[in-house]
Amino acid sequence: MSISLLLLVVAVIGAVGYFIGSWRANALAGGKLSNLHSRPGYYGSFVALWTILPAVVVVFVWVVASPVYISSTVRAGFPEEVKAEPQATQNLNYNMISAIARGFKVLTAEEREALFKDGATARDVLASKGVPVAAEPAPYMLKSADDLNRMTNTSSTLLSVFAIAVAAIGAFFSYRSIAPKFRARNRVEGMMLVGLIAASSIAILTTVGIVASMFTEAVHFFNMVPAWEFFFGTVWDPRFAAAGATASAGQFGLIPLLAGTLYIGFVAMLVAVPVGLFAAIYMSEYASRHVRSVAKPLLEVLAGIPTIVYGFFALVTVGPFLRDISAQLNGLVTGNYTNFIQAQSVLTAGFVMGIMLIPYVSSLSDDIITAVPRALRDGSLGLGATRSETIKRVILPAALPGIVGALLMTASRAVGETMIVVLAAGVAARMQLNPFEPMTTVTVKIVNQLTGDLEFTSPQTLVAFALGITLFFITLCLNIYALYIVRKYREQYE
Amino acid sequence: MSQVSTSPSMAALGVSAKPERRDIGLRRRYAAERRFRLFGMAAIAFGLLFLFLLLFSVVSKGYTAFQQSMITIPVEFSEQVIDKNNERATNPQKLVSANYPVVARNALAKVLGVDEKDRAGLKAVNGMISDSVRTQFRDMVVANPAIIGTTQTVTFLAHGDLDSAFKGQIDLSVAENNRKISDKQVGWMNTLVESGALSKHFNTGLFVNGASSRPEAAGLGVAVVGSLYMMLIVLVLSLPIGVAASIYLEEFAPKNRFTDLIEVNINNLAAVPSIVYGLLGLAVFVNFAGFPRSAALVGGLVLTLMTLPTIIIATRAALKAVPPSIRSAALGLGASKMQTVFHHVLPLAMPGILTGTIIGLAHALGETAPLLLIGMVAFVADIPGTPLEPSTALPVQIYMWANEAERAFVERTSGAIMVLLIFLILMNVGAILLRRRFERRW
């Protein structure tokens, strides 16, 4: 029985349990519901929960555990000379065996018998059924594949019997416990509460997952490349390993990538901060309701546009425009029509990223500026200050911690931004100060190292996780620092 | 003021003239005020200008992608070309591997009056036909072998370069050697247009086809289906989990270390760069749990984790907006805490929750970076039947097309962006309407 069918059966048993439970409670009430502690539906739910939950737990544990058990048993049955081979070869063999086992399922019994008598044609026979096998299988593989299939079948039958039995037992005992004074509602609500707590722990699990998964892979990487060479290296040259060539050690220096990330982020903030701040000030202090109700949502559209669209805009519109205009400018000044801005450059990526960040700065600061109490404005205006003086001398200082927090959060977004820089910043990892030349970022290199075929054993791949955990900690620190600033320096009004 | 103080009556009363310095700087200060205000307007104008430029650049490059040049001519399915030795009865492979582009080329050459011996001419004719006729004619013939030897009127795709030229995207003033279409081909194109054989049709292929290295035959079908699967997975997983988590945190959680930890965590997760979620998905779902790479399932799971914080934050705001009097009334009538929340608070918060969910989904739909890492950058030609099969997603398809060198792919990419933006606009408009329709002010 397939897993989905099994789960369906369990669900049906649960539904039946619900109806029987409510019916039983109704019968016990004898027409007077106030005899019961809870409403009948709760008795039904109690039975249903005790039917479904244990069975689902059994299925889940079984599904996780049985392949491990089966694989170790099958491997134990390998001939001694195969067991002596390295782990990677054994894994390959095991993959072949699984492929053959899949193939066996589409063969008829006679065809399979024929294969066992004459193993030489196995590959062709399987290929003709649409199951490709990497190499001509060794004789023991056929037997192992057969074992594998048999054990999988047994396991699946056992699981079905076991899960349904657990469901039935759960239904039976919970049904038995139904009595008028039985506190079914409290029990059901208790279980619901557990469910709610579990759901909110997923947030923690995600963080743990992020840190743990990246950390383990990064530790693998640091076993191959010393940590100080990574964190303080000034040359990025990973040299993709050619097949079989183990000696191609690359250089994994983080510094050029970090420099590019910070440089592009800096250019982006140069665009986003003044524009975003002035837009926020204008909208919260000057604009009429009408203008505000039009301009604010329109600006926020910029935040809703996917970053890949910005990347494309930078790639096909902004980059070529800057390149051509620089050629024209150069020609007007020196008579030499060569461009001094590259199409992919720090400036292109930073500028477009800055446009993307405008709405983040403006809506965050807008909220903060609007939160400054009316009395402060009125006081300042009443003393004869102009509006702009009020803003500069009263409102901005009052809102400063919040604004700095908002800017730090925006900066963390700039550091983690991927698609714009992938398309517009270039891939050359170098350290230089000219904003018209391409540079590359941490995120670009994560994408570069992890697209294509991967092996999780080479430093070329694993370095992405070291980069990822660096990125994670940079953004984490920026965000925590932002929260800290906001909390520490927040003005408490009233 | 100044007028009052300098009026004769005041002077007669012996009031001293106002100090001279009072007006000093006022002009300067007002100028500063105007300047400041102007900066604000300029900032908004700058933002809106680039919003407009961005949309204009996409739409002006992309609107032509919704039409495709097709050639409609009588095609002779000549037995000579398809199955010279009449062996299709014994060898069914023959019909699959026949040289169908030649069939199309000969048909077009006949219409254009190119001699069958003229090799250069035939080559130029071939350059006007999309290579996708191979599959199109093959499917026709395999479905109905009886058409071999007959002449049928068939509509098939023109080559991408011809398509670009027909749409006026190729600058014909450039020297012939430097452009992708020759003068002869342009002449033929004009003949075909005059005779009505070459015309633009609505580009259904853009929405139906899978990946292709030929721009004219490449489509978003796989990407749309893949994105749809992922959105379904995100919706099914993140809405219940997100709502459950927010209910616990907002209504039940005691103030202690554990709930504080969860809270800080959620706020931080909302700010983690999306690419980090891709690394998480690669390490946990693909590498550790052994899910297939490039599958919509993994993409959906990664996007779920990414969307959860957004949904939790929106849901908590919606729950907080329900006034405490509702809770007090329900509790006062004897409802349990759980009943209060599920029977009264949650239904009232539902519009806000759904709005937040739609916005979270829209965000997930446009997300690219994490999907690149779990291998959705794949050449998938067949529409996936289940979320476990390899597929791509809309933004990933845009990324892949943006990296293609051919000119015609720029048009496709912009068209795909327009499709993506239309989906996003629909979702956001839906969220706004939902909020307008059901929002309550307490």
Boltz contact constraints between the chains, C-beta under 6 A:
constraints:
  - contact:
      token1: [A, 189]
      token2: [B, 338]
      max_distance: 6.0
  - contact:
      token1: [A, 192]
      token2: [B, 338]
      max_distance: 6.0
  - contact:
      token1: [A, 196]
      token2: [B, 244]
      max_distance: 6.0
  - contact:
      token1: [A, 196]
      token2: [B, 247]
      max_distance: 6.0
  - contact:
      token1: [A, 196]
      token2: [B, 248]
      max_distance: 6.0
  - contact:
      token1: [A, 197]
      token2: [B, 248]
      max_distance: 6.0
  - contact:
      token1: [A, 199]
      token2: [B, 241]
      max_distance: 6.0
  - contact:
      token1: [A, 199]
      token2: [B, 244]
      max_distance: 6.0
  - contact:
      token1: [A, 199]
      token2: [B, 245]
      max_distance: 6.0
  - contact:
      token1: [A, 200]
      token2: [B, 245]
      max_distance: 6.0
  - contact:
      token1: [A, 200]
      token2: [B, 248]
      max_distance: 6.0
  - contact:
      token1: [A, 200]
      token2: [B, 249]
      max_distance: 6.0
  - contact:
      token1: [A, 200]
      token2: [B, 262]
      max_distance: 6.0
  - contact:
      token1: [A, 202]
      token2: [B, 241]
      max_distance: 6.0
  - contact:
      token1: [A, 203]
      token2: [B, 262]
      max_distance: 6.0
  - contact:
      token1: [A, 203]
      token2: [B, 265]
      max_distance: 6.0
  - contact:
      token1: [A, 203]
      token2: [B, 266]
      max_distance: 6.0
  - contact:
      token1: [A, 204]
      token2: [B, 265]
      max_distance: 6.0
  - contact:
      token1: [A, 206]
      token2: [B, 269]
      max_distance: 6.0
  - contact:
      token1: [A, 206]
      token2: [B, 305]
      max_distance: 6.0
  - contact:
      token1: [A, 207]
      token2: [B, 265]
      max_distance: 6.0
  - contact:
      token1: [A, 209]
      token2: [B, 280]
      max_distance: 6.0
  - contact:
      token1: [A, 209]
      token2: [B, 284]
      max_distance: 6.0
  - contact:
      token1: [A, 210]
      token2: [B, 280]
      max_distance: 6.0
  - contact:
      token1: [A, 213]
      token2: [B, 280]
      max_distance: 6.0
  - contact:
      token1: [A, 213]
      token2: [B, 283]
      max_distance: 6.0
  - contact:
      token1: [A, 213]
      token2: [B, 284]
      max_distance: 6.0
  - contact:
      token1: [A, 214]
      token2: [B, 279]
      max_distance: 6.0
  - contact:
      token1: [A, 217]
      token2: [B, 283]
      max_distance: 6.0
  - contact:
      token1: [A, 275]
      token2: [B, 43]
      max_distance: 6.0
  - contact:
      token1: [A, 275]
      token2: [B, 46]
      max_distance: 6.0
  - contact:
      token1: [A, 278]
      token2: [B, 39]
      max_distance: 6.0
  - contact:
      token1: [A, 278]
      token2: [B, 40]
      max_distance: 6.0
  - contact:
      token1: [A, 278]
      token2: [B, 43]
      max_distance: 6.0
  - contact:
      token1: [A, 279]
      token2: [B, 43]
      max_distance: 6.0
  - contact:
      token1: [A, 279]
      token2: [B, 44]
      max_distance: 6.0
  - contact:
      token1: [A, 279]
      token2: [B, 47]
      max_distance: 6.0
  - contact:
      token1: [A, 281]
      token2: [B, 40]
      max_distance: 6.0
  - contact:
      token1: [A, 282]
      token2: [B, 40]
      max_distance: 6.0
  - contact:
      token1: [A, 282]
      token2: [B, 44]
      max_distance: 6.0
  - contact:
      token1: [A, 286]
      token2: [B, 37]
      max_distance: 6.0
  - contact:
      token1: [A, 286]
      token2: [B, 40]
      max_distance: 6.0
  - contact:
      token1: [A, 295]
      token2: [B, 44]
      max_distance: 6.0
  - contact:
      token1: [A, 298]
      token2: [B, 48]
      max_distance: 6.0
  - contact:
      token1: [A, 299]
      token2: [B, 47]
      max_distance: 6.0
  - contact:
      token1: [A, 302]
      token2: [B, 51]
      max_distance: 6.0
  - contact:
      token1: [A, 306]
      token2: [B, 366]
      max_distance: 6.0
  - contact:
      token1: [A, 306]
      token2: [B, 395]
      max_distance: 6.0
  - contact:
      token1: [A, 308]
      token2: [B, 368]
      max_distance: 6.0
  - contact:
      token1: [A, 308]
      token2: [B, 395]
      max_distance: 6.0
  - contact:
      token1: [A, 308]
      token2: [B, 398]
      max_distance: 6.0
  - contact:
      token1: [A, 308]
      token2: [B, 399]
      max_distance: 6.0
  - contact:
      token1: [A, 309]
      token2: [B, 417]
      max_distance: 6.0
  - contact:
      token1: [A, 312]
      token2: [B, 402]
      max_distance: 6.0
  - contact:
      token1: [A, 313]
      token2: [B, 54]
      max_distance: 6.0
  - contact:
      token1: [A, 313]
      token2: [B, 57]
      max_distance: 6.0
  - contact:
      token1: [A, 317]
      token2: [B, 57]
      max_distance: 6.0
  - contact:
      token1: [A, 355]
      token2: [B, 50]
      max_distance: 6.0
  - contact:
      token1: [A, 358]
      token2: [B, 47]
      max_distance: 6.0
  - contact:
      token1: [A, 386]
      token2: [B, 29]
      max_distance: 6.0
  - contact:
      token1: [A, 386]
      token2: [B, 33]
      max_distance: 6.0
  - contact:
      token1: [A, 388]
      token2: [B, 32]
      max_distance: 6.0
  - contact:
      token1: [A, 388]
      token2: [B, 33]
      max_distance: 6.0
  - contact:
      token1: [A, 388]
      token2: [B, 36]
      max_distance: 6.0
  - contact:
      token1: [A, 412]
      token2: [B, 271]
      max_distance: 6.0
  - contact:
      token1: [A, 416]
      token2: [B, 273]
      max_distance: 6.0
  - contact:
      token1: [A, 418]
      token2: [B, 275]
      max_distance: 6.0
  - contact:
      token1: [A, 418]
      token2: [B, 369]
      max_distance: 6.0
  - contact:
      token1: [A, 419]
      token2: [B, 368]
      max_distance: 6.0
  - contact:
      token1: [A, 419]
      token2: [B, 369]
      max_distance: 6.0
  - contact:
      token1: [A, 443]
      token2: [B, 275]
      max_distance: 6.0
  - contact:
      token1: [A, 446]
      token2: [B, 275]
      max_distance: 6.0
  - contact:
      token1: [A, 447]
      token2: [B, 372]
      max_distance: 6.0
  - contact:
      token1: [A, 450]
      token2: [B, 373]
      max_distance: 6.0
  - contact:
      token1: [A, 451]
      token2: [B, 372]
      max_distance: 6.0
  - contact:
      token1: [A, 451]
      token2: [B, 377]
      max_distance: 6.0
  - contact:
      token1: [A, 456]
      token2: [B, 287]
      max_distance: 6.0
  - contact:
      token1: [A, 468]
      token2: [B, 276]
      max_distance: 6.0
  - contact:
      token1: [A, 468]
      token2: [B, 279]
      max_distance: 6.0
  - contact:
      token1: [A, 472]
      token2: [B, 276]
      max_distance: 6.0
  - contact:
      token1: [A, 475]
      token2: [B, 273]
      max_distance: 6.0
  - contact:
      token1: [A, 479]
      token2: [B, 268]
      max_distance: 6.0
  - contact:
      token1: [A, 479]
      token2: [B, 271]
      max_distance: 6.0
